[in-house]
Amino acid sequence: MIATAPRETITVDTAKIACNGDRDSAHPRVFLTMGPDGFADCPYCGKRYVLKEGAAGAH
């Protein structure tokens, strides 16, 4: 199932992250890279990862 809207927003310190989903999901580990807009959405669980202002890789 592909998520369409962010379910949860998580602020991170790096532009490259890994998402494992939730404990109850059959979600493969996926690696995401922030785009120029400073966020990345997981295509499996819908979590949105937002790059902390001033973090490495921030624009």
Buried (B, 14 or more C-beta within 10 A) or exposed (E): EEBEEBEEEEEBEBBEBEBBBEEEEEBEEBEBEBEEEBBBBBEBBBBBBBBEEEBEEEE
